[in-house]
Amino acid sequence: MERVCFLLQVRPERLEEYKERHRSVWPQMLAALRETGWRNYSLFLRPDGLLVGYFETPDLQAALDGMAAREVNERWQAQMAPFFEDLGGLRPDEGLLRLDQIFYLP
């Protein structure tokens, strides 16, 4: 199982709305994530908008490709994009900054 940790920056003025959106993620989006291999997916948000995400997957590229092929993901990413800074024209799921794992204690 591959462990993936990433960063994004949520616009400070949109923090409350961003949190609210994640209290009611669409059931179709949740199903798509599960079906494409996303496990133990968590998001952590600092008060300044730093977002840390973590998930596990048997195959990262297959998980990303699987979601990229889902219409529900296209709609979700389009709605989420305005919440983030510094995406450089990418969708949030394309603009995330992946962190290198340097230690693991099983």
N, C-alpha and C positions, 0 to 999 in steps of 0.2 A: 504494500500500500504506500503510495507516494503522499507525503505531507506537504501541503502548499500553504505558504503564508504570503500575504500581499498587503500593500498600502495604497490608499487613495486619499484624496483631500476633499472633504465635504465643505461647501461654502458655509461659513459661519452663520450667515443670515438664514440658511435653509435647514439648520440642524433639527429643529423640532418637527418640521414637516417630513424630513428624511426618516426620523425615528418613527413617526406615525405611519408612514408608508410600509415600514417593516413590521409593524404590529399586525398588518393585514395583507401579507403577501398573497397574491392570487393563487388559489389551489392548483391551477394549471401550471403555474411557474414552479411551485413546489414539486409537483409530479414530474415535470420535465427534468429538474435537477436530480431527483432520485433516479429516474430512468436512464440518465446519461452518466451516472457514476459518481455523483457528488455525495460525500458522506461526512458526517460530523462537521457540517458547515456552520461556522460562527462568524459574527461580525462584532467588533468592539470599537466604540467611538469615544474619543477624547473630547473634552469640552471645546477645544480649539478646532475641531473638525477632522483631526487625523483619524482615519478609519483603518483598522487592522482587520483583515479577513484571514480565516483559516479554514481549510477543508482537507479531506483525505480522498484519494481516488486511486483506483488500480492503474489508470492510464490517463495522465493529464491531457495529452493531446486529443485523445478520444473524447474525454469529458468536454473540452473546449469546443471541438468540432461538433459534437452532438448537440450542444446548446446553440451553437451558431446556426444550425440547420432548423431550429425550432422557431416557428412564427411567434409564439408567446414570448420567447426571449427577445426577439427583435422589438416587439412592442414594449416590453419591460425596460430594455436598455434605452430606447428612445425617450421613455418617460423619466428615467433616472439620470440621464446625461446632464440636464441642467443643474443638478445638485452638486456637481463636481467641478473642481478647479483643475487646470493644467492637463486636459485630456488631449490637446493637440489635434482635435478633430476626430479622435477615435471614440468608439463606444466605451462605456465604463469597463466592460469585460475584456476589452482589448487594450485599455490604457492603464491597467493596474501594474504596479511596480512589484514584481516578485522578489521576495527576500531569500537569500541563500541560508539554508539550514547549516549551522556550524556545530550544534551539539544536540544530542538526543539521549534521554534517560528512559529506557523502556520500563 
